Amino acid sequence: MNLKFAAAMACYAALALLAGFTLDGKIRIGTWIILGYFALRTYLVVLKRQLE
């Protein structure tokens, strides 16, 4: 992939870890779902640009 993609995924992972340690209950799960959604969208955009 590329450096920007790796940096974005690392940021999503760091935010997910921080959420896991600091939040609890439904807020934590909701945060993980939102971060997963953003990570998936980021991956799909990078994949689309590689196929062009």
One Martini backbone bead per residue (centre of mass of N, CA, C, O) as a GRO file, in nm:
protein
   52
    1MET     BB    1   0.095   0.038  -0.025
    2ASN     BB    2   0.121   0.312   0.199
    3LEU     BB    3   0.206   0.544   0.431
    4LYS     BB    4  -0.074   0.674   0.480
    5PHE     BB    5  -0.225   0.413   0.530
    6ALA     BB    6  -0.057   0.312   0.769
    7ALA     BB    7  -0.112   0.560   0.947
    8ALA     BB    8  -0.419   0.535   0.959
    9MET     BB    9  -0.430   0.249   1.083
   10ALA     BB   10  -0.267   0.323   1.336
   11CYS     BB   11  -0.469   0.530   1.442
   12TYR     BB   12  -0.712   0.344   1.466
   13ALA     BB   13  -0.575   0.147   1.662
   14ALA     BB   14  -0.512   0.351   1.887
   15LEU     BB   15  -0.806   0.438   1.936
   16ALA     BB   16  -0.910   0.155   2.007
   17LEU     BB   17  -0.730   0.113   2.253
   18LEU     BB   18  -0.818   0.360   2.413
   19ALA     BB   19  -1.116   0.281   2.423
   20GLY     BB   20  -1.073   0.007   2.570
   21PHE     BB   21  -0.942   0.145   2.837
   22THR     BB   22  -1.165   0.398   2.889
   23LEU     BB   23  -1.412   0.246   2.807
   24ASP     BB   24  -1.764   0.137   2.838
   25GLY     BB   25  -1.975  -0.055   2.690
   26LYS     BB   26  -2.155   0.093   2.441
   27ILE     BB   27  -1.942   0.306   2.373
   28ARG     BB   28  -1.715   0.116   2.289
   29ILE     BB   29  -1.862  -0.036   2.065
   30GLY     BB   30  -1.936   0.214   1.899
   31THR     BB   31  -1.647   0.306   1.850
   32TRP     BB   32  -1.551   0.048   1.705
   33ILE     BB   33  -1.751   0.065   1.471
   34ILE     BB   34  -1.664   0.340   1.362
   35LEU     BB   35  -1.364   0.271   1.319
   36GLY     BB   36  -1.420   0.033   1.128
   37TYR     BB   37  -1.559   0.200   0.911
   38PHE     BB   38  -1.320   0.388   0.848
   39ALA     BB   39  -1.118   0.166   0.777
   40LEU     BB   40  -1.279   0.043   0.544
   41ARG     BB   41  -1.296   0.298   0.370
   42THR     BB   42  -0.995   0.339   0.341
   43TYR     BB   43  -0.935   0.067   0.204
   44LEU     BB   44  -1.127   0.104  -0.043
   45VAL     BB   45  -0.990   0.354  -0.159
   46VAL     BB   46  -0.711   0.230  -0.202
   47LEU     BB   47  -0.806  -0.003  -0.381
   48LYS     BB   48  -0.930   0.170  -0.605
   49ARG     BB   49  -0.667   0.326  -0.680
   50GLN     BB   50  -0.508   0.066  -0.767
   51LEU     BB   51  -0.716  -0.021  -1.004
   52GLU     BB   52  -0.673   0.248  -1.189
   0.00000   0.00000   0.00000
